[in-house]
Every structure is written in structure tokens, then in C-alpha cells.
Amino acid sequence: MVLLLLALPFGSFAQEDAIIRDIIEQLAPELGEDYDLSELIEVLGQYRRKPLDLNKTGPEELKTLFFLSPLQISNLLTYRNTYGAFGNVLELQAIDGFDLQTLERLIPFVRVGNDPDLKDVFSKQLFKAADQELFLRYGQTLEKQRGFQDLPGSRYLGTREKLLGKYKYRYKDMLAANVVFEKDAGEFLFSGINKRSMDFVSGNLTLSNFSKIKTLVVGDYGLQFGQGLTMWSGFGYGKGPDVTSVAKKDLGARPYSSANEVSFLRGAAASLNINDRWLLTAFASSRKLDASTKTADDGTVTQVNMSSSGLHRTSTEIRNRNALGQQVLGGAIQYLSDNLNAGIVAYNSQYSNAFVTGPLAYNQFNFTGKELTNLGLHYNYTFENIYFYGELAHSLGGGIAYVQGAMASISKTVSLVLVNRSYDKDYHSFFTRSLGETADASNEKGWYAGINVTPNKRITFALYGDVFKFPWLKYRIDQPSAGYEILSQAIYTPVKAIKATIRVKTEHKQQNPDGDVDSTYMVSLSKTNYRLALSWQLSRGLTLEHRSELVQYHKASVKDIGFMIYQDVGIHPAGKKLSGTARIAYFNTDSYNSRVYAYEDDVLYSSGFGMYNGKGFRSYLNLRYKMLRNLDLWARYAIFIYQDVETVGSGLDLIQGNKKNELKFQLRYQF
């Protein structure tokens, strides 16, 4: 495959793919294989095509460049207010906290220049001057999985292909629209429960920066306030090699464009500028969620489990589809100034079925009932070179949660972060994504400290430590427990074309012993990852990427080891229509516990993290062909070849044999 890639007459490969890949790997090093990164990639892709004007952009747009820390954004705006308009993007070097790595990430997405003023949003330019994009994606596993065979019992009732379509419309920074339709493998296509459409359809219309309206979204949308304790839907970074990423940058109300079927609200949200300093946001949502329910003898329906997979393939999954009604109504008021931002968020959520705790002890403090009210207060304040931030949240009838942090730019070469968090075991929120080990921001206390050091242009160091404890029981942890996590990383760039990375990450926790043994005592669990990566741009059109990674897992008498090694090649010379990337990898893991995750290039907006588990080879080939000026075609072929096995996968995804082949095509038309 690599020889074929080198032999083809390649052309203008989108070099932003390599830039975006590096950013995501640094900020989100170990997301699951099914994590949807499309929103992040779309934002960066949009700014790569049409960079932000440094002299016109504001904090809201800069926050969407998620690799910038809040302190860097504040320093950039302060510099512009103090010294006037930027004359050149290279002037960014003069801003405190903007090291070489930040500059390399930022410069492809910004510019210095003037746009024509927007005279009339309802003019004839509404479609002619707008950016529009339509793309269609088809994917399928070539082997027939067990769920698609005509066997007794549970099986997939739909068709084998996975389909996705998107339409995006954007008119400057004022008007936007999104439509998404998606069907997973195994779901019905224009038949069964989806006779008139695909399984998932989403859309919205957004008006921005029009008179007093900062943002008005009708349809599907997301909300992000504070540090993710009270209200946060959609993606949010946590701990990573860039230690400043733990401070979240809230975006308020924003349109939703992902194919993820869970992380959004459906209805309307509006943010209004009361004056230059005060912003009022109101939102309402009504939608159905997937859930399994239980009906008592008296006809009372209660919740058993909520599902976040978005899959409707089997009779059970179809029965659980849209089983839980959810209504959300609330608002926020924010004070926004150059160095101080503060806000209050309040909302009420109601559910059609009651939640119950169940018989297990660790669930004792879970939310019960049909109605929940959440209140939150958040702030951030910049004092010289120190950025303070925090949030205090309360669920009525439950507990309190807070996070308080400080970030300081000690010099142009050193940045520090210190964060304290405390989440009561009875704090409840269905919309949370905050710093911590748990997804629901409850039953956890901890301290996080991190440092970034750039002693010179060639070397960058990052180090963080996180110490935490869980005051109450958790799943597979029948006693209060504690743990810690440490990550260290060094990046060496001897010349611009070569970059070497060394990373060590270790986690230590407590857990019940395996098997049917007495759970009145705990055993230690540790997992350590060692990574060595090298990227080498041989020429403007040829890039090589190499990684070796070792994982050590230890729990009581169980000691598992996993390792992976891969080589990537990217061909992207200018002047031709064809471009592509390829990978060959070998992996060997003793168990699922020692699995390895690695970022994989894919068709546009589909890249993500793949899981390497078992023993075997992994290879893929991505091609992009520019058919016309506004028409692009992507194709992807990927294969797993496992050793010493007769089947691949499990359950309804079981494949006979030792191979799994996947094929994907995508067409994009821009107009």
C-alpha cells in the first residue's frame, strides 16, 4: 500500500490535516474510538479556509480555537487594545505567553486584513456570497457480521451500510444553517421505523450579531457556560499534555452540527446584548431520549438505564428509542468586560419517567424523581499575568460542586496551572463536562497542578499531576478510594522539519479485586503508557510519522503488557489533483486492559482515535481526488489482520475469520 501511495501522481493534499492532527493529539490524547471529533475538525477546517482577522475577531471566536488558553486570549486582546491594530501575524511573537508551539498552531488560522462591511443580510448576496457545503459519506464493513445473518434470537434488522450527509450554510458571521442526516450500520433505511427518513435527522438556523441579537439558534443547539459544572453540552477538553487545556472556554449558545445523537438540546436559544457589558441568554428544549424502562403492576413507569449510543438496530434498541421525554427551560445572565467575566445560570429539567436508585449501594445517592433544578455561578478574572477562574454549582435537593483554578504566565517560557475541585456525592446534573475522573461531576475531590516550559525554540516540556479521591462508593469500588495521575512530555524540534516526542503517563487507582472474592478490601490498579513519536517532513510533499507505544497494566496478580508501533506516510505535493496518507501498524496486547489508542487519519471530518487490542496488523489507505474546483472525492480502505484467532469481535458484531475490512467513500461539493 505504501509503495502504491508513493507511485501515484499525487497533488495538492490539504496540509491542514497534519496541523489539525497534531493539535488534537496534544489536547485530547486518549479519547475513545467512537468519540465524535467532527465539530472540532470542522471549526479548524473553516478557519483554515477563511482565517480569522486578528484586528476584528473577538473573544467568542478566539475561544473556538481550543488550543489557545484563556490567558493567551486575554493577553492577545490586551495587546491589541494597548498597541492598536496588528500590522502582521508575526507580531504575535511579542505577546506574553505566545511560545513557538502556540505560534505554529495559531498562524494557519489567522490573518491580518479587511473584509468588506456587511450592508444588508437580506440582500441578493445572501446565497451568492455565502459559503455552502454539501457532503455525503458511505461506509461499510465488508465481512458479514453475525447480527446480519438470518439466525434465531436477537439480530440487526436494518441494512449493513453506514450513511451520513451534511449541508452547511454560512453567510459571513451573521447567518448560518446546518442539516445532518445519519444512519448507522444495522438500522433501517427508508423502511421499518424510518420509512420517511434516516434514523437521525438534525438541523438548525442561526442568526448572529444582528442588532441586539448576539446569537439566536432555532433547532438543535448546544450550551456551554463556566467550567462545565452547571450546563455544558457537547465536547469539552480535560487533562492532556497541554496543561492549560483544563481551563474551559465557554461559548454560550451555539448551533449543533455533529452526528452524535445525544449531546444536544432541541428547541431555541437566544443571547441578547442588553448593553456593552451585559448579555442575557434564554433557552428552551423538548426532545426524546433513548432509555430502558420498567413498568410496575400499577402501571407506573420508571427509568432503568439511559442509552447514549444512538443505535437502533435490534428489537430491544428500537423498543428503547425515544422512551424518555425531556424538557429543559432556563437562562443565564453574564457580565463581560476586558478583564472580568461573570455569570449566573439557572434551569429546570423535567422527565416523563421517574428515576430510581436501584438496589446497589454505590447508586444510593443518584438522582431520583422526575424534576431537577440546577443553579450555577461562574467567573474568570485576569490580573496582569494571572488568570483566575471558577464555578460554583448546586442541584436543588442535592449537593454542591465547585472548581477553582489559577493560571499564570510566569514568563515567555513558563506557564503554571493550579486547580482545586470538589463534587459532592449527591450533586446531580444531566449536562456536565468538568475536570475530573468521572463524567457526572459527583463524588470526587482533587487537586491538579501543571507546568509548561519552553526553554528555547527547540525544546518544550509539559508536566502535570492530579491527586483525587472518591468519598463514596463507585462501580466496582465498594469502599471510598483514592488515586493519582502523572503525565510528563518532552518535544524536541532540532529543525523545523523534524519533531520528536517522548511521553510518559501513569495512573494509580484502587478497585475491588477481580472475581467472586470478598470486596471489603481494595487492591491497587496501575496503568503506565510510554510513547516515542517522530515526525519528519522530508520535503514539501512528503511527510513521515512514526510512533512506538508501550502499556503496562498491573492489578493484584494480573500483569498485562501491550505495545504498538506504526509508520505513517503522507504525500501532498502541490500542483496535482490526487493526495493521500497510509499507515502500517503492528500491535500486541495481552488483554483489553493494555489496549492502545492512536489517532487515525480518515476522510474529511471523520478522523478519530482507533483502538488497537489483541495481536496483529493494522493498515489503511486514504485518498483524496479533486475532481473539479469545488468537488472533492475521498476514499478509504482499512484492514485489521489478527493473529492466532478464528473470529473477530463479539456478540452481534462477531466476524468469522481473522480479518476485518472497511471501505468508505465521501463526496464534498462546495458552492
Secondary structure, DSSP 8 states (H G I E B T S, - for coil): -HHHHHHS-B----THHHHHHHHHHHH-TT--TT---HHHHHHHHHHHHS-EETTT--HHHHHHSTTS-HHHHHHHHHHHHHH-S-S-GGGGGGSTT--HHHHHHHGGGEE---------TTSTHHHHSSEEEEEEEEEEESS--GGGS--SSS---S-S-EEEEEEEEEETTTEEEEEEEEE-TTS-SSSGGGSSS-SEEEEEEEEEEETTEEEEEEEEEEEE-TTSSSSB-S----S-SSGGGGS----EEEE-----SSS-EEEEEEEEESSSSEEEEEEEEEEEE-EEEEE-TTS-EEEEEE--S----SHHHHHHTT-EEEEEEEEEEEEE-SSEEEEEEEEEEEEEEEE---S-GGGTTS--EEEEEEEEEEEEEEETTEEEEEEEEEETTS-EEEEEEEEEE-SSSEEEEEEEEEE-TT---SS---SSSSSS--SEEEEEEEEEEEEETTEEEEEEEEEEEESS-BTTB-S-EEEEEEEEEEEEEEETTEEEEEEEEEEEEEE--SSSS--SS-EEEEEEEEEEEEEEEEETTEEEEEEEEEEEEEETTEEEEEEEEEEEEEE--TTSSEEEEEEEEEEEESSGGG-EEEEE--STT--EEEEE-SEEEEEEEEEEEEEETTEEEEEEEEEEEESS-SEES-GGG-EESSEEEEEEEEEEEE-
